[in-house]
Structure formats: C-alpha cells, structure tokens
Amino acid sequence: MRLTDGKKTVEITMTKWNGSGWDPDWSADFFDAGTLKYDQDKDAYVVDDVDYCVEQAEDCIACRGDYADNIPDPDAEVRVEDI
C-alpha cells in the first residue's frame, strides 16, 4: 500500500511468514484504505503524516503503545520503502 502526506511517500507492507511463504499484505485493512482519499497522480492514499502511520504499523507488529495488548507474532513484519 502506498501512502503519502504530500511531503513523503512510502510503500508499506504488513505481512507474516507462514512457514512456506509470505501471507498476503494486510496494510490496506490496517489503514482502512477504503476511507482514505486517493491521489491518482501519486498512486497513493493520502494521510496526514506518513511517519506516524509507519510508527503505528510498527507498534502493531511489535505490540507497543496502543497495541500493547496484542499477542506478539515473531513471524509478522512491516516493510517500508521510500518512494
């Protein structure tokens, strides 16, 4: 999923190793992409702050902050690529 805040654009993937391959990316569900504005020129969903979104995804996977009650999954990961 591609996110932009007008200053920065990233490709973010949230997935999990299932033992024989990577599960499908679930970042669009995590960020509720259907509720976000879409910028066709940048081919990205518009958010207020890309860095905050990345931090939230990383917190979710690491079970920190708002996600501290989640059950840790050592096979899950967030990949972020600056565009």
BALUM-400887 format. One record per atom (N, C-alpha, C): residue in one letter; x, y, z; atom name. Coordinates in steps of 0.1 Angstrom, whole numbers. Example, Ala and Ser with C-alpha at 12.3 -4.5 7.8 and 13.67 -1.06 7.14 Angstrom:
! residues 2
+---------+-------+-------+-------+-------+
| residuo |     x |     y |     z | atomo |
+---------+-------+-------+-------+-------+
|       A |   132 |   -57 |    78 |     N |
|       A |   123 |   -45 |    78 |    CA |
|       A |   132 |   -33 |    78 |     C |
|       S |   128 |   -22 |    71 |     N |
|       S |   137 |   -11 |    71 |    CA |
|       S |   129 |     0 |    79 |     C |
+---------+-------+-------+-------+-------+
END
This chain:
! residues 83
+---------+-------+-------+-------+-------+
| residuo |     x |     y |     z | atomo |
+---------+-------+-------+-------+-------+
|       M |     9 |   -12 |     0 |     N |
|       M |     0 |     0 |     0 |    CA |
|       M |     9 |    12 |     0 |     C |
|       R |     6 |    22 |    -8 |     N |
|       R |    13 |    34 |    -9 |    CA |
|       R |     6 |    45 |    -2 |     C |
|       L |    14 |    52 |     7 |     N |
|       L |     9 |    63 |    15 |    CA |
|       L |    16 |    76 |    12 |     C |
|       T |     9 |    87 |    12 |     N |
|       T |    16 |   100 |    10 |    CA |
|       T |    10 |   110 |    19 |     C |
|       D |    18 |   120 |    24 |     N |
|       D |    13 |   131 |    31 |    CA |
|       D |    16 |   144 |    24 |     C |
|       G |    20 |   143 |    11 |     N |
|       G |    24 |   155 |     3 |    CA |
|       G |    38 |   158 |     4 |     C |
|       K |    45 |   154 |    15 |     N |
|       K |    59 |   157 |    16 |    CA |
|       K |    67 |   144 |    14 |     C |
|       K |    61 |   133 |    18 |     N |
|       K |    68 |   120 |    18 |    CA |
|       K |    58 |   109 |    13 |     C |
|       T |    64 |   100 |     5 |     N |
|       T |    56 |    89 |     0 |    CA |
|       T |    63 |    76 |     3 |     C |
|       V |    56 |    66 |     8 |     N |
|       V |    62 |    53 |    11 |    CA |
|       V |    53 |    42 |     6 |     C |
|       E |    59 |    30 |     4 |     N |
|       E |    52 |    18 |     1 |    CA |
|       E |    54 |    10 |    14 |     C |
|       I |    42 |     6 |    20 |     N |
|       I |    43 |    -1 |    32 |    CA |
|       I |    36 |   -14 |    31 |     C |
|       T |    42 |   -25 |    36 |     N |
|       T |    37 |   -38 |    35 |    CA |
|       T |    36 |   -44 |    49 |     C |
|       M |    25 |   -50 |    53 |     N |
|       M |    24 |   -57 |    66 |    CA |
|       M |    20 |   -71 |    62 |     C |
|       T |    29 |   -80 |    67 |     N |
|       T |    27 |   -94 |    63 |    CA |
|       T |    33 |  -103 |    74 |     C |
|       K |    31 |  -116 |    71 |     N |
|       K |    36 |  -126 |    81 |    CA |
|       K |    41 |  -138 |    73 |     C |
|       W |    52 |  -144 |    78 |     N |
|       W |    58 |  -156 |    73 |    CA |
|       W |    49 |  -168 |    78 |     C |
|       N |    44 |  -176 |    70 |     N |
|       N |    36 |  -187 |    74 |    CA |
|       N |    43 |  -201 |    74 |     C |
|       G |    56 |  -201 |    72 |     N |
|       G |    63 |  -213 |    72 |    CA |
|       G |    67 |  -218 |    59 |     C |
|       S |    60 |  -213 |    48 |     N |
|       S |    63 |  -217 |    35 |    CA |
|       S |    63 |  -205 |    25 |     C |
|       G |    59 |  -194 |    30 |     N |
|       G |    58 |  -182 |    22 |    CA |
|       G |    52 |  -171 |    30 |     C |
|       W |    51 |  -159 |    23 |     N |
|       W |    45 |  -147 |    30 |    CA |
|       W |    30 |  -147 |    27 |     C |
|       D |    23 |  -144 |    38 |     N |
|       D |     8 |  -142 |    37 |    CA |
|       D |     6 |  -129 |    29 |     C |
|       P |    -7 |  -128 |    24 |     N |
|       P |   -10 |  -115 |    17 |    CA |
|       P |    -8 |  -103 |    26 |     C |
|       D |    -4 |   -92 |    20 |     N |
|       D |    -2 |   -79 |    26 |    CA |
|       D |   -16 |   -75 |    32 |     C |
|       W |   -16 |   -71 |    45 |     N |
|       W |   -29 |   -66 |    51 |    CA |
|       W |   -28 |   -52 |    55 |     C |
|       S |   -19 |   -44 |    49 |     N |
|       S |   -18 |   -30 |    53 |    CA |
|       S |   -30 |   -22 |    49 |     C |
|       A |   -36 |   -25 |    38 |     N |
|       A |   -49 |   -18 |    34 |    CA |
|       A |   -60 |   -20 |    44 |     C |
|       D |   -61 |   -31 |    50 |     N |
|       D |   -70 |   -33 |    61 |    CA |
|       D |   -67 |   -26 |    73 |     C |
|       F |   -54 |   -26 |    77 |     N |
|       F |   -49 |   -19 |    89 |    CA |
|       F |   -52 |    -4 |    88 |     C |
|       F |   -49 |     2 |    76 |     N |
|       F |   -51 |    16 |    75 |    CA |
|       F |   -65 |    20 |    70 |     C |
|       D |   -74 |    10 |    68 |     N |
|       D |   -88 |    12 |    64 |    CA |
|       D |   -88 |    21 |    51 |     C |
|       A |   -81 |    15 |    41 |     N |
|       A |   -78 |    23 |    28 |    CA |
|       A |   -91 |    28 |    22 |     C |
|       G |  -102 |    21 |    24 |     N |
|       G |  -115 |    25 |    17 |    CA |
|       G |  -120 |    38 |    22 |     C |
|       T |  -115 |    43 |    34 |     N |
|       T |  -119 |    56 |    39 |    CA |
|       T |  -110 |    67 |    36 |     C |
|       L |   -98 |    64 |    30 |     N |
|       L |   -88 |    74 |    27 |    CA |
|       L |   -90 |    80 |    13 |     C |
|       K |   -86 |    92 |    12 |     N |
|       K |   -86 |    99 |    -2 |    CA |
|       K |   -75 |    92 |   -10 |     C |
|       Y |   -77 |    91 |   -23 |     N |
|       Y |   -67 |    85 |   -31 |    CA |
|       Y |   -62 |    96 |   -41 |     C |
|       D |   -49 |    97 |   -42 |     N |
|       D |   -42 |   106 |   -51 |    CA |
|       D |   -38 |    98 |   -63 |     C |
|       Q |   -45 |   100 |   -74 |     N |
|       Q |   -42 |    92 |   -86 |    CA |
|       Q |   -28 |    96 |   -92 |     C |
|       D |   -24 |   109 |   -91 |     N |
|       D |   -11 |   113 |   -97 |    CA |
|       D |     0 |   106 |   -90 |     C |
|       K |    -1 |   104 |   -77 |     N |
|       K |    10 |    98 |   -69 |    CA |
|       K |     7 |    83 |   -67 |     C |
|       D |    -5 |    78 |   -72 |     N |
|       D |    -8 |    64 |   -70 |    CA |
|       D |    -7 |    60 |   -55 |     C |
|       A |   -13 |    69 |   -46 |     N |
|       A |   -11 |    67 |   -32 |    CA |
|       A |   -23 |    72 |   -24 |     C |
|       Y |   -25 |    66 |   -13 |     N |
|       Y |   -35 |    70 |    -3 |    CA |
|       Y |   -30 |    82 |     5 |     C |
|       V |   -38 |    92 |     7 |     N |
|       V |   -34 |   104 |    14 |    CA |
|       V |   -37 |   103 |    29 |     C |
|       V |   -26 |   105 |    37 |     N |
|       V |   -27 |   105 |    51 |    CA |
|       V |   -22 |   119 |    56 |     C |
|       D |   -24 |   121 |    69 |     N |
|       D |   -19 |   134 |    75 |    CA |
|       D |    -4 |   133 |    77 |     C |
|       D |     1 |   122 |    81 |     N |
|       D |    15 |   121 |    85 |    CA |
|       D |    20 |   106 |    82 |     C |
|       V |    28 |   105 |    72 |     N |
|       V |    33 |    92 |    68 |    CA |
|       V |    41 |    86 |    79 |     C |
|       D |    50 |    94 |    86 |     N |
|       D |    58 |    88 |    96 |    CA |
|       D |    50 |    83 |   108 |     C |
|       Y |    39 |    90 |   111 |     N |
|       Y |    30 |    85 |   122 |    CA |
|       Y |    24 |    71 |   118 |     C |
|       C |    20 |    70 |   105 |     N |
|       C |    14 |    58 |   100 |    CA |
|       C |    24 |    46 |   101 |     C |
|       V |    36 |    49 |    97 |     N |
|       V |    46 |    38 |    98 |    CA |
|       V |    49 |    34 |   112 |     C |
|       E |    49 |    44 |   121 |     N |
|       E |    51 |    41 |   135 |    CA |
|       E |    40 |    33 |   141 |     C |
|       Q |    27 |    36 |   137 |     N |
|       Q |    16 |    28 |   142 |    CA |
|       Q |    17 |    14 |   137 |     C |
|       A |    21 |    12 |   124 |     N |
|       A |    22 |    -2 |   119 |    CA |
|       A |    33 |   -10 |   126 |     C |
|       E |    44 |    -3 |   128 |     N |
|       E |    55 |   -10 |   136 |    CA |
|       E |    51 |   -13 |   150 |     C |
|       D |    44 |    -3 |   156 |     N |
|       D |    39 |    -6 |   170 |    CA |
|       D |    29 |   -18 |   170 |     C |
|       C |    21 |   -19 |   160 |     N |
|       C |    11 |   -30 |   160 |    CA |
|       C |    19 |   -43 |   159 |     C |
|       I |    28 |   -44 |   150 |     N |
|       I |    36 |   -57 |   149 |    CA |
|       I |    44 |   -60 |   161 |     C |
|       A |    50 |   -49 |   168 |     N |
|       A |    58 |   -51 |   180 |    CA |
|       A |    50 |   -52 |   193 |     C |
|       C |    37 |   -50 |   192 |     N |
|       C |    28 |   -49 |   204 |    CA |
|       C |    32 |   -39 |   214 |     C |
|       R |    34 |   -26 |   208 |     N |
|       R |    38 |   -15 |   217 |    CA |
|       R |    27 |    -5 |   217 |     C |
|       G |    27 |     4 |   226 |     N |
|       G |    17 |    16 |   226 |    CA |
|       G |     3 |    11 |   226 |     C |
|       D |    -5 |    16 |   217 |     N |
|       D |   -19 |    13 |   216 |    CA |
|       D |   -21 |    -2 |   214 |     C |
|       Y |   -11 |    -9 |   210 |     N |
|       Y |   -12 |   -23 |   206 |    CA |
|       Y |    -6 |   -32 |   216 |     C |
|       A |    -3 |   -27 |   228 |     N |
|       A |     4 |   -35 |   238 |    CA |
|       A |    -3 |   -47 |   242 |     C |
|       D |   -16 |   -48 |   241 |     N |
|       D |   -24 |   -59 |   245 |    CA |
|       D |   -24 |   -70 |   234 |     C |
|       N |   -19 |   -67 |   222 |     N |
|       N |   -19 |   -77 |   212 |    CA |
|       N |    -9 |   -89 |   216 |     C |
|       I |   -11 |  -100 |   210 |     N |
|       I |    -3 |  -111 |   212 |    CA |
|       I |     9 |  -110 |   202 |     C |
|       P |    21 |  -110 |   206 |     N |
|       P |    33 |  -108 |   197 |    CA |
|       P |    33 |  -120 |   187 |     C |
|       D |    37 |  -117 |   175 |     N |
|       D |    39 |  -127 |   165 |    CA |
|       D |    52 |  -125 |   158 |     C |
|       P |    62 |  -133 |   162 |     N |
|       P |    76 |  -131 |   157 |    CA |
|       P |    77 |  -133 |   142 |     C |
|       D |    67 |  -138 |   136 |     N |
|       D |    68 |  -141 |   121 |    CA |
|       D |    62 |  -129 |   113 |     C |
|       A |    56 |  -119 |   120 |     N |
|       A |    50 |  -108 |   113 |    CA |
|       A |    60 |   -97 |   111 |     C |
|       E |    59 |   -89 |   101 |     N |
|       E |    68 |   -78 |    99 |    CA |
|       E |    62 |   -67 |    91 |     C |
|       V |    68 |   -55 |    92 |     N |
|       V |    64 |   -43 |    84 |    CA |
|       V |    76 |   -40 |    75 |     C |
|       R |    73 |   -38 |    63 |     N |
|       R |    84 |   -34 |    53 |    CA |
|       R |    80 |   -20 |    48 |     C |
|       V |    90 |   -11 |    48 |     N |
|       V |    87 |     3 |    44 |    CA |
|       V |    98 |     7 |    33 |     C |
|       E |    93 |    12 |    22 |     N |
|       E |   102 |    16 |    12 |    CA |
|       E |    99 |    31 |     8 |     C |
|       D |   108 |    40 |     9 |     N |
|       D |   106 |    53 |     5 |    CA |
|       D |   105 |    54 |   -10 |     C |
|       I |    95 |    62 |   -15 |     N |
|       I |    93 |    63 |   -29 |    CA |
|       I |    98 |    76 |   -34 |     C |
+---------+-------+-------+-------+-------+
END
